[in-house]
Amino acid sequence: MIRRTALLAALALAPASPLQAQATTRFVVDGITVIHRQTNTNLFVANLYLLGGVQLATPQTAGLEPMLLEVTERGTKKYPGDALRRAMARTGSEIGVAATDDYTVFGLRTTTDRIDSTWSIYADRLLNPTLAPADFEFVRANRVAALAQREDDPDALLEYLADSVAFVGYPYALSAVGTERSVASITIDQLRAFHRTQIVRSRLMLVVVGNIPRARLEQLVHATLGALPEGSYAWKVPAALGPRVGSSVHVVSRRLPTNYILGWWSGPSAGAADIPALRVATAILQGRLFAEVRSRRNLTYAVEARFRDRAVTSGGLYVTTTRPDETLRVMREQVRSLQEVLIPTEALAPLVQQFITEYFLDNETSGAQADFLARAELYRGDYHAGDRFVADLRAVTGEDVQRVAREWMRNMRFTYIGNPSQLNRFTLMAF
């Protein structure tokens, strides 16, 4: 509480994002965009963004790229087999992979005194992976087994099905990590061909947060990633979703202790002028749903209004409840209230401040700062756009909140997992 209060006070005085307090530069090395945030800490974070995400996939190849990067952990030409894992263990550092709809992150976490040794392993995994058949088979089997378990986790299954339903016919309908069927069908020849043709400089953007001179960083990139083929990839934001008419619901019958519901509305591109107001509107709706559905009526232990920050945004409603019809009616009332009752602009100030505080508390790590800069660069065309984040939120008016709620929070695509006899479909169709 003390930390949150202190940050709240600091943000109240700050004209813009606290992330801009540290010097940040953007430059290009061998065609690779590099964004560097200089810090005074001993931590070095490098996030390499392989752009494209599910736009590069098909239903048959979804999940190929994160699987490729996982296989590289099992050996490279310079660090074959267990030598790679032993070398990483000596550094006490971490290399991780995170697949998202718009890009795959290949991230390094180390300390400034270990940069050279860890960067050598990090880069060699991308440039010279062994991709041995036995390693490929091992990783593929593990990933297939993990994806199969999605059927046993209602929340994981709900997330996957809800995307498939809400974004059918659109790239975001594909899973960034793939499906049990797609991953099982991928061959080692496909993996090697993808590495040869798609691990190219034109797909890369590197964001570094750490205490390293620019000249040294440029040298590291040039000597390693700069040796990759150039390629011809050009990042582009997916086309906005076409207009929808009415809401819909996809029901999956399961015998469960409770029912799981998730619906998505489609939003504008991430660089659109409506985005700050949509963030504020979603935060307000989240507070109201928690107060009314969970605290006051005790209809659930989990209810959320969501905003998904992708190249083309979306928002959603999530709840798990044993009384779906009653719960959904209350949720619909809260959405309708946001659309119909104007909130005075002066009343927004404490709500916006609370959102800003929570947002930056959730994004204060070096890795989160790297993601913040990357999204600003990719989605808004300039990492400096992140410096306007707080000012844009504070400029939102009550009229803005009402307008975006009316414009975007409708025509939802719901997925329901649970007992169909407890649901009146028309309750969901009313959103």
The 8 nearest C-alpha neighbors of each residue, nearest first, counted from 0:
[[1, 3, 2, 4, 5, 6, 7, 360],
 [2, 0, 4, 3, 5, 6, 7, 8],
 [1, 3, 5, 0, 4, 6, 7, 360],
 [2, 4, 0, 6, 5, 1, 7, 356],
 [5, 3, 7, 1, 2, 6, 0, 8],
 [4, 6, 2, 8, 7, 3, 1, 9],
 [5, 7, 9, 3, 8, 4, 10, 2],
 [8, 6, 4, 10, 5, 9, 356, 3],
 [9, 7, 11, 5, 6, 10, 4, 12],
 [10, 8, 6, 11, 12, 7, 13, 5],
 [9, 11, 13, 7, 12, 8, 6, 356],
 [10, 12, 8, 9, 13, 7, 352, 14],
 [13, 11, 10, 9, 14, 8, 7, 15],
 [12, 14, 10, 15, 11, 9, 17, 16],
 [15, 13, 12, 390, 16, 389, 10, 11],
 [16, 14, 389, 13, 390, 386, 387, 17],
 [15, 17, 386, 18, 389, 19, 388, 387],
 [18, 16, 19, 20, 15, 13, 10, 386],
 [17, 19, 16, 20, 21, 386, 368, 385],
 [18, 20, 21, 17, 16, 386, 22, 15],
 [21, 19, 18, 17, 22, 16, 23, 15],
 [20, 22, 19, 37, 23, 38, 36, 18],
 [23, 21, 37, 36, 20, 24, 19, 38],
 [24, 22, 36, 35, 37, 21, 25, 34],
 [25, 23, 35, 34, 36, 26, 22, 33],
 [24, 26, 34, 33, 35, 23, 27, 32],
 [27, 25, 33, 32, 34, 24, 28, 35],
 [26, 28, 32, 31, 33, 30, 29, 25],
 [27, 29, 31, 30, 221, 217, 32, 26],
 [30, 28, 225, 31, 27, 221, 200, 220],
 [29, 31, 28, 27, 32, 200, 201, 229],
 [32, 30, 28, 27, 29, 200, 203, 204],
 [31, 33, 27, 204, 26, 205, 30, 28],
 [34, 32, 205, 26, 27, 25, 206, 204],
 [35, 33, 25, 206, 24, 207, 205, 26],
 [36, 34, 207, 24, 23, 206, 208, 37],
 [35, 37, 23, 208, 22, 207, 38, 209],
 [36, 38, 209, 210, 22, 208, 35, 23],
 [39, 37, 210, 209, 40, 36, 21, 208],
 [38, 40, 210, 41, 37, 209, 42, 21],
 [41, 39, 42, 38, 210, 209, 43, 111],
 [40, 42, 111, 110, 43, 210, 39, 209],
 [43, 41, 110, 40, 209, 109, 111, 44],
 [42, 44, 209, 110, 109, 111, 108, 208],
 [43, 45, 108, 208, 207, 107, 209, 366],
 [46, 44, 207, 107, 106, 206, 47, 208],
 [47, 45, 106, 206, 205, 105, 104, 48],
 [46, 48, 205, 105, 104, 204, 106, 45],
 [49, 47, 104, 204, 203, 50, 103, 102],
 [50, 48, 203, 103, 102, 202, 104, 47],
 [51, 49, 102, 202, 48, 52, 203, 101],
 [50, 52, 102, 101, 54, 55, 53, 49],
 [53, 51, 102, 101, 100, 54, 55, 50],
 [52, 54, 56, 55, 100, 175, 170, 51],
 [53, 55, 51, 52, 56, 170, 101, 100],
 [56, 54, 53, 51, 52, 57, 61, 170],
 [57, 55, 53, 61, 54, 60, 58, 52],
 [56, 58, 60, 59, 61, 55, 173, 53],
 [59, 57, 61, 60, 181, 173, 56, 177],
 [58, 60, 181, 57, 61, 184, 185, 56],
 [61, 59, 57, 56, 63, 181, 58, 62],
 [62, 60, 177, 56, 58, 63, 57, 59],
 [61, 63, 177, 176, 175, 64, 65, 182],
 [64, 62, 66, 61, 60, 65, 67, 182],
 [63, 65, 67, 66, 62, 68, 103, 193],
 [66, 64, 68, 67, 63, 62, 98, 69],
 [65, 67, 69, 63, 64, 68, 70, 62],
 [68, 66, 64, 70, 65, 69, 63, 190],
 [67, 69, 65, 71, 70, 66, 64, 96],
 [68, 70, 66, 71, 67, 72, 65, 138],
 [69, 71, 67, 72, 68, 73, 135, 66],
 [72, 70, 68, 128, 73, 124, 69, 74],
 [73, 71, 70, 69, 74, 124, 68, 83],
 [74, 72, 71, 80, 70, 134, 81, 83],
 [73, 75, 79, 80, 129, 72, 78, 71],
 [74, 76, 128, 129, 78, 79, 77, 127],
 [77, 75, 78, 79, 127, 129, 128, 74],
 [76, 78, 75, 79, 123, 127, 74, 120],
 [79, 77, 83, 75, 82, 76, 74, 80],
 [80, 78, 74, 75, 82, 76, 77, 83],
 [81, 79, 74, 82, 73, 83, 78, 75],
 [80, 82, 84, 83, 85, 79, 74, 73],
 [83, 81, 85, 78, 80, 79, 84, 86],
 [84, 82, 78, 86, 81, 85, 74, 80],
 [83, 85, 87, 81, 86, 82, 88, 72],
 [84, 86, 88, 82, 87, 83, 81, 89],
 [85, 87, 83, 89, 84, 88, 82, 90],
 [88, 86, 84, 90, 89, 85, 83, 92],
 [87, 89, 85, 91, 90, 86, 84, 92],
 [90, 88, 86, 87, 91, 85, 92, 84],
 [91, 89, 92, 87, 88, 113, 86, 117],
 [90, 92, 88, 89, 87, 93, 109, 113],
 [93, 91, 109, 90, 108, 87, 94, 88],
 [92, 94, 108, 107, 95, 109, 91, 87],
 [95, 93, 107, 106, 108, 92, 96, 121],
 [94, 96, 106, 105, 93, 107, 97, 104],
 [95, 97, 105, 104, 106, 98, 65, 68],
 [96, 98, 104, 103, 99, 95, 105, 65],
 [99, 97, 103, 175, 65, 104, 176, 102],
 [100, 98, 102, 101, 175, 103, 52, 97],
 [99, 101, 52, 53, 175, 102, 171, 98],
 [102, 100, 52, 51, 99, 50, 53, 310],
 [103, 101, 52, 50, 51, 99, 49, 100],
 [102, 104, 98, 49, 99, 97, 48, 52],
 [103, 105, 48, 97, 96, 47, 106, 46],
 [106, 104, 96, 47, 46, 95, 48, 103],
 [105, 107, 46, 95, 94, 45, 104, 47],
 [106, 108, 94, 45, 44, 93, 46, 109],
 [109, 107, 44, 93, 92, 43, 94, 45],
 [108, 110, 92, 43, 42, 113, 107, 44],
 [111, 109, 42, 43, 113, 41, 112, 114],
 [110, 112, 114, 113, 41, 43, 42, 109],
 [111, 113, 110, 114, 115, 41, 109, 116],
 [114, 112, 110, 111, 116, 115, 117, 109],
 [113, 115, 111, 117, 116, 118, 112, 110],
 [114, 116, 118, 117, 113, 119, 112, 219],
 [117, 115, 119, 118, 113, 114, 120, 90],
 [116, 118, 120, 119, 114, 115, 121, 113],
 [119, 117, 121, 115, 120, 116, 114, 122],
 [118, 120, 117, 116, 122, 121, 123, 115],
 [121, 119, 123, 117, 118, 122, 124, 116],
 [122, 120, 118, 124, 119, 123, 117, 125],
 [123, 121, 125, 124, 119, 120, 118, 126],
 [122, 124, 126, 120, 127, 125, 121, 119],
 [125, 123, 128, 71, 122, 121, 126, 127],
 [124, 126, 122, 123, 127, 128, 121, 71],
 [127, 125, 123, 124, 122, 128, 227, 224],
 [126, 128, 123, 75, 76, 124, 125, 129],
 [129, 127, 75, 124, 71, 130, 74, 126],
 [128, 130, 75, 131, 74, 76, 127, 71],
 [131, 129, 128, 70, 132, 135, 71, 134],
 [130, 132, 134, 129, 133, 135, 74, 70],
 [133, 131, 135, 134, 136, 130, 187, 137],
 [134, 132, 136, 135, 131, 137, 130, 138],
 [135, 133, 137, 131, 132, 136, 138, 70],
 [134, 136, 132, 138, 133, 137, 70, 139],
 [137, 135, 139, 133, 134, 138, 140, 132],
 [136, 138, 134, 140, 135, 139, 133, 141],
 [139, 137, 141, 135, 140, 136, 142, 134],
 [138, 140, 142, 136, 141, 137, 135, 143],
 [141, 139, 143, 137, 138, 142, 136, 144],
 [142, 140, 144, 138, 139, 143, 145, 137],
 [143, 141, 145, 139, 144, 140, 146, 138],
 [142, 144, 179, 146, 140, 145, 141, 139],
 [145, 143, 147, 141, 142, 146, 140, 148],
 [144, 146, 142, 148, 147, 143, 141, 149],
 [147, 145, 143, 179, 148, 149, 144, 142],
 [148, 146, 144, 149, 145, 179, 143, 150],
 [147, 149, 150, 151, 146, 145, 144, 152],
 [148, 150, 152, 147, 151, 146, 156, 155],
 [151, 149, 148, 152, 156, 147, 153, 155],
 [150, 152, 148, 149, 153, 156, 147, 155],
 [151, 153, 149, 155, 154, 150, 156, 148],
 [154, 152, 156, 155, 157, 151, 150, 259],
 [153, 155, 157, 156, 152, 158, 259, 149],
 [156, 154, 158, 152, 157, 149, 153, 159],
 [155, 157, 153, 159, 149, 154, 158, 150],
 [156, 158, 154, 160, 155, 159, 161, 153],
 [159, 157, 155, 161, 156, 160, 154, 162],
 [158, 160, 156, 157, 162, 161, 155, 163],
 [161, 159, 163, 157, 162, 158, 156, 164],
 [160, 162, 164, 158, 414, 163, 159, 157],
 [163, 161, 165, 172, 164, 160, 159, 166],
 [162, 164, 172, 160, 161, 167, 166, 165],
 [165, 163, 161, 162, 167, 166, 160, 412],
 [164, 166, 412, 162, 163, 161, 167, 263],
 [167, 165, 172, 169, 164, 163, 162, 171],
 [166, 168, 172, 169, 164, 163, 165, 162],
 [167, 169, 166, 172, 170, 171, 163, 173],
 [168, 170, 166, 167, 171, 172, 240, 173],
 [171, 169, 172, 54, 173, 53, 168, 166],
 [172, 170, 173, 169, 166, 100, 53, 162],
 [171, 173, 163, 166, 162, 167, 170, 169],
 [174, 172, 171, 170, 53, 175, 58, 163],
 [173, 175, 177, 176, 61, 172, 178, 159],
 [174, 176, 100, 177, 99, 62, 98, 53],
 [177, 175, 62, 174, 98, 61, 65, 178],
 [178, 176, 62, 61, 174, 175, 181, 182],
 [179, 177, 181, 180, 182, 146, 174, 176],
 [178, 180, 143, 146, 182, 181, 147, 183],
 [179, 181, 183, 178, 182, 184, 59, 143],
 [182, 180, 59, 178, 184, 183, 60, 179],
 [181, 183, 185, 184, 179, 180, 178, 177],
 [184, 182, 180, 181, 185, 179, 143, 139],
 [183, 185, 181, 182, 180, 186, 59, 60],
 [186, 184, 182, 183, 189, 60, 181, 187],
 [187, 185, 189, 188, 184, 190, 183, 135],
 [186, 188, 190, 189, 191, 135, 132, 185],
 [189, 187, 191, 186, 190, 192, 185, 193],
 [190, 188, 192, 186, 187, 191, 193, 185],
 [189, 191, 187, 193, 188, 192, 67, 194],
 [192, 190, 194, 188, 193, 189, 187, 195],
 [191, 193, 195, 189, 194, 190, 188, 196],
 [194, 192, 190, 196, 197, 195, 191, 189],
 [195, 193, 191, 198, 192, 197, 196, 190],
 [194, 196, 192, 193, 197, 191, 198, 199],
 [195, 197, 193, 194, 192, 198, 199, 230],
 [198, 196, 193, 199, 194, 195, 230, 202],
 [199, 197, 194, 196, 195, 200, 193, 202],
 [198, 200, 228, 230, 229, 197, 201, 227],
 [199, 201, 229, 203, 202, 31, 227, 228],
 [200, 202, 232, 230, 199, 203, 229, 231],
 [203, 201, 50, 200, 49, 199, 232, 204],
 [204, 202, 49, 200, 48, 201, 31, 50],
 [203, 205, 32, 48, 47, 31, 33, 206],
 [204, 206, 47, 33, 46, 48, 32, 34],
 [207, 205, 34, 46, 369, 33, 45, 35],
 [208, 206, 45, 35, 44, 36, 209, 34],
 [209, 207, 36, 44, 35, 365, 43, 37],
 [210, 208, 43, 38, 37, 211, 42, 44],
 [209, 211, 38, 37, 39, 40, 43, 41],
 [210, 212, 209, 213, 216, 215, 37, 111],
 [213, 211, 215, 214, 216, 210, 37, 217],
 [212, 214, 216, 215, 217, 211, 35, 218],
 [215, 213, 217, 216, 212, 218, 211, 219],
 [214, 216, 218, 212, 217, 213, 219, 211],
 [215, 217, 213, 219, 218, 214, 220, 212],
 [216, 218, 214, 220, 215, 219, 221, 213],
 [217, 219, 215, 221, 216, 220, 222, 214],
 [220, 218, 216, 222, 217, 221, 215, 223],
 [219, 221, 217, 224, 223, 218, 222, 225],
 [220, 222, 225, 218, 223, 219, 217, 224],
 [223, 221, 219, 220, 218, 225, 224, 226],
 [224, 222, 225, 220, 221, 226, 122, 219],
 [225, 223, 220, 226, 227, 221, 222, 122],
 [224, 226, 221, 223, 29, 227, 220, 222],
 [225, 227, 224, 223, 228, 222, 221, 126],
 [228, 226, 225, 224, 199, 200, 229, 126],
 [229, 227, 199, 230, 200, 226, 198, 225],
 [228, 230, 200, 199, 201, 227, 231, 30],
 [231, 229, 199, 201, 228, 232, 200, 197],
 [230, 232, 201, 233, 229, 202, 199, 200],
 [231, 233, 201, 202, 230, 234, 199, 197],
 [234, 232, 235, 231, 201, 202, 50, 51],
 [235, 233, 232, 50, 51, 236, 202, 377],
 [234, 236, 237, 233, 51, 377, 238, 310],
 [235, 237, 310, 238, 234, 311, 378, 268],
 [238, 236, 235, 239, 311, 310, 54, 170],
 [237, 239, 236, 240, 311, 268, 241, 235],
 [240, 238, 237, 311, 241, 268, 267, 266],
 [241, 239, 238, 242, 265, 169, 266, 311],
 [240, 242, 239, 243, 238, 265, 169, 244],
 [243, 241, 240, 244, 265, 410, 239, 245],
 [244, 242, 410, 245, 241, 246, 240, 411],
 [243, 245, 410, 242, 246, 409, 411, 247],
 [246, 244, 410, 243, 247, 428, 411, 409],
 [245, 247, 410, 411, 428, 412, 430, 244],
 [248, 246, 412, 428, 413, 411, 245, 249],
 [247, 249, 413, 414, 412, 250, 427, 424],
 [248, 250, 414, 415, 413, 251, 247, 164],
 [251, 249, 415, 414, 416, 252, 248, 419],
 [252, 250, 416, 415, 253, 417, 249, 414],
 [251, 253, 417, 418, 416, 419, 250, 254],
 [254, 252, 417, 255, 418, 416, 251, 419],
 [255, 253, 417, 418, 252, 256, 257, 416],
 [254, 256, 257, 253, 417, 258, 418, 416],
 [257, 255, 254, 258, 321, 417, 320, 418],
 [258, 256, 321, 255, 320, 319, 417, 259],
 [257, 259, 417, 320, 319, 416, 321, 260],
 [258, 260, 319, 416, 415, 318, 417, 257],
 [261, 259, 415, 318, 317, 414, 319, 416],
 [262, 260, 317, 414, 413, 316, 161, 318],
 [413, 261, 263, 412, 315, 316, 411, 414],
 [264, 262, 315, 411, 412, 314, 165, 265],
 [263, 265, 411, 314, 313, 315, 408, 409],
 [266, 264, 313, 263, 314, 312, 407, 240],
 [265, 267, 313, 312, 407, 264, 311, 268],
 [268, 266, 312, 311, 271, 269, 239, 265],
 [267, 269, 311, 270, 271, 312, 310, 239],
 [268, 270, 310, 311, 271, 378, 312, 267],
 [269, 271, 379, 268, 378, 272, 274, 310],
 [272, 270, 273, 268, 269, 274, 267, 379],
 [271, 273, 274, 270, 275, 276, 269, 267],
 [274, 272, 271, 276, 275, 277, 403, 267],
 [273, 275, 277, 276, 272, 271, 278, 269],
 [276, 274, 278, 392, 277, 273, 391, 279],
 [275, 277, 279, 278, 274, 400, 273, 395],
 [278, 276, 280, 274, 279, 275, 281, 273],
 [279, 277, 275, 281, 276, 280, 274, 282],
 [278, 280, 276, 282, 277, 281, 283, 275],
 [279, 281, 277, 283, 400, 282, 278, 276],
 [280, 282, 284, 278, 283, 279, 277, 304],
 [283, 281, 285, 279, 284, 280, 278, 286],
 [284, 282, 280, 286, 285, 281, 279, 287],
 [283, 285, 281, 287, 286, 282, 288, 280],
 [286, 284, 304, 282, 288, 283, 287, 303],
 [287, 285, 283, 289, 284, 288, 290, 282],
 [286, 288, 284, 290, 289, 285, 291, 283],
 [289, 287, 285, 291, 292, 290, 286, 284],
 [288, 290, 293, 286, 287, 292, 291, 285],
 [291, 289, 294, 287, 288, 293, 295, 292],
 [290, 292, 295, 288, 289, 293, 287, 294],
 [293, 291, 288, 296, 289, 298, 290, 294],
 [292, 294, 297, 289, 299, 298, 291, 296],
 [295, 293, 290, 297, 291, 296, 292, 289],
 [294, 296, 291, 297, 293, 290, 292, 298],
 [295, 297, 292, 298, 293, 294, 291, 299],
 [298, 296, 293, 294, 299, 295, 292, 300],
 [299, 297, 296, 293, 292, 326, 320, 322],
 [300, 298, 320, 293, 301, 297, 319, 292],
 [299, 301, 293, 302, 298, 319, 297, 320],
 [302, 300, 299, 318, 319, 303, 293, 317],
 [303, 301, 318, 317, 289, 288, 299, 300],
 [304, 302, 317, 285, 316, 305, 318, 301],
 [303, 305, 285, 316, 315, 281, 284, 317],
 [306, 304, 315, 314, 303, 316, 307, 281],
 [305, 307, 314, 313, 308, 281, 315, 278],
 [308, 306, 313, 312, 314, 309, 305, 315],
 [307, 309, 312, 306, 310, 269, 313, 311],
 [310, 308, 312, 311, 307, 269, 101, 100],
 [311, 309, 269, 378, 236, 268, 312, 237],
 [312, 310, 268, 309, 269, 267, 239, 266],
 [313, 311, 266, 309, 308, 307, 267, 269],
 [312, 314, 266, 265, 307, 264, 306, 263],
 [315, 313, 306, 305, 264, 263, 307, 265],
 [314, 316, 263, 305, 262, 304, 264, 306],
 [315, 317, 304, 262, 261, 303, 305, 263],
 [318, 316, 261, 303, 302, 260, 304, 315],
 [319, 317, 302, 260, 301, 259, 320, 303],
 [318, 320, 259, 258, 301, 260, 299, 257],
 [321, 319, 299, 258, 322, 257, 323, 318],
 [320, 322, 257, 258, 323, 319, 256, 298],
 [323, 321, 320, 325, 324, 326, 298, 421],
 [324, 322, 326, 325, 320, 327, 321, 422],
 [325, 323, 327, 326, 422, 322, 328, 423],
 [324, 326, 328, 327, 323, 322, 329, 298],
 [327, 325, 323, 329, 324, 328, 322, 298],
 [326, 328, 330, 324, 329, 325, 323, 331],
 [327, 329, 331, 325, 330, 326, 324, 332],
 [330, 328, 332, 326, 327, 331, 333, 325],
 [331, 329, 327, 333, 332, 328, 326, 334],
 [330, 332, 328, 334, 333, 329, 327, 335],
 [333, 331, 335, 329, 330, 334, 336, 328],
 [332, 334, 336, 330, 331, 335, 337, 329],
 [335, 333, 331, 337, 336, 332, 330, 338],
 [334, 336, 338, 332, 337, 333, 339, 331],
 [337, 335, 333, 339, 338, 340, 334, 332],
 [338, 336, 334, 335, 339, 340, 401, 333],
 [337, 339, 335, 401, 405, 404, 336, 340],
 [338, 340, 336, 337, 335, 341, 401, 405],
 [341, 339, 336, 337, 338, 342, 401, 335],
 [340, 342, 397, 401, 343, 339, 398, 337],
 [341, 343, 397, 344, 340, 346, 347, 398],
 [344, 342, 397, 346, 345, 341, 347, 396],
 [343, 345, 397, 396, 347, 346, 342, 348],
 [344, 346, 347, 343, 348, 397, 396, 342],
 [345, 347, 343, 344, 348, 342, 349, 350],
 [348, 346, 350, 344, 345, 349, 351, 343],
 [347, 349, 351, 350, 346, 345, 352, 393],
 [350, 348, 352, 351, 347, 353, 346, 354],
 [351, 349, 347, 353, 352, 348, 354, 283],
 [350, 352, 354, 348, 353, 349, 347, 355],
 [353, 351, 349, 355, 354, 350, 348, 356],
 [352, 354, 356, 350, 351, 355, 349, 357],
 [353, 355, 351, 357, 352, 356, 358, 350],
 [356, 354, 358, 352, 353, 357, 351, 359],
 [355, 357, 353, 354, 358, 359, 7, 360],
 [356, 358, 360, 354, 355, 359, 361, 353],
 [359, 357, 355, 361, 356, 360, 354, 362],
 [358, 360, 362, 361, 356, 357, 363, 355],
 [359, 361, 357, 362, 363, 358, 356, 3],
 [360, 362, 359, 358, 363, 357, 364, 367],
 [363, 361, 359, 367, 360, 364, 358, 368],
 [362, 364, 360, 359, 361, 367, 368, 365],
 [365, 363, 367, 366, 362, 368, 361, 360],
 [364, 366, 368, 367, 208, 369, 44, 363],
 [367, 365, 369, 368, 364, 44, 370, 46],
 [366, 368, 362, 370, 364, 369, 365, 371],
 [369, 367, 371, 365, 366, 370, 364, 372],
 [368, 370, 366, 372, 367, 371, 206, 373],
 [369, 371, 373, 367, 368, 372, 374, 366],
 [372, 370, 368, 374, 369, 373, 367, 375],
 [373, 371, 375, 369, 382, 370, 374, 376],
 [374, 372, 370, 376, 375, 371, 377, 369],
 [375, 373, 377, 371, 376, 378, 372, 370],
 [374, 376, 382, 379, 372, 373, 378, 385],
 [377, 375, 381, 382, 380, 373, 374, 379],
 [378, 376, 374, 380, 375, 379, 373, 381],
 [377, 379, 374, 375, 269, 310, 270, 380],
 [380, 378, 270, 375, 381, 376, 377, 384],
 [379, 381, 376, 377, 378, 375, 382, 384],
 [382, 380, 376, 383, 384, 379, 375, 377],
 [381, 383, 376, 375, 384, 372, 385, 373],
 [384, 382, 385, 381, 386, 375, 387, 376],
 [385, 383, 382, 386, 387, 381, 375, 379],
 [384, 386, 388, 383, 387, 375, 382, 372],
 [385, 387, 16, 384, 383, 388, 15, 19],
 [388, 386, 390, 385, 384, 389, 391, 15],
 [387, 389, 385, 391, 386, 390, 16, 392],
 [390, 388, 392, 15, 391, 16, 387, 393],
 [389, 391, 393, 387, 392, 388, 15, 394],
 [392, 390, 394, 388, 389, 393, 387, 275],
 [393, 391, 389, 275, 394, 390, 395, 388],
 [392, 394, 390, 395, 391, 389, 351, 348],
 [393, 395, 391, 392, 390, 396, 275, 389],
 [396, 394, 393, 392, 276, 399, 391, 275],
 [397, 395, 344, 399, 398, 394, 400, 347],
 [396, 398, 344, 342, 400, 399, 343, 341],
 [397, 399, 401, 396, 400, 402, 341, 342],
 [400, 398, 396, 402, 397, 401, 276, 395],
 [401, 399, 397, 280, 398, 403, 402, 276],
 [400, 402, 338, 404, 398, 399, 403, 337],
 [401, 403, 399, 405, 404, 400, 398, 406],
 [404, 402, 406, 405, 400, 401, 407, 277],
 [405, 403, 408, 401, 338, 402, 406, 407],
 [406, 404, 338, 402, 403, 407, 408, 401],
 [405, 407, 403, 404, 402, 408, 409, 401],
 [406, 408, 404, 409, 403, 405, 266, 264],
 [409, 407, 404, 264, 405, 406, 410, 403],
 [408, 410, 411, 407, 430, 264, 405, 406],
 [411, 409, 246, 245, 244, 243, 264, 430],
 [410, 412, 246, 264, 263, 409, 262, 413],
 [411, 413, 247, 165, 262, 263, 246, 248],
 [414, 262, 412, 248, 261, 247, 249, 411],
 [413, 415, 249, 161, 261, 248, 260, 250],
 [416, 414, 260, 250, 259, 251, 249, 417],
 [417, 415, 251, 259, 258, 252, 250, 253],
 [416, 418, 258, 253, 252, 255, 254, 419],
 [417, 419, 420, 252, 421, 253, 254, 258],
 [420, 418, 421, 422, 252, 417, 250, 251],
 [419, 421, 418, 422, 423, 417, 252, 424],
 [422, 420, 419, 418, 323, 423, 322, 324],
 [423, 421, 419, 420, 324, 424, 323, 418],
 [422, 424, 425, 426, 324, 421, 427, 420],
 [425, 423, 426, 427, 422, 428, 248, 247],
 [424, 426, 428, 427, 423, 429, 422, 430],
 [427, 425, 424, 429, 428, 423, 324, 328],
 [428, 426, 429, 425, 424, 430, 248, 327],
 [427, 429, 425, 246, 430, 426, 247, 424],
 [428, 430, 427, 426, 425, 246, 331, 245],
 [429, 428, 427, 409, 246, 331, 411, 410]]
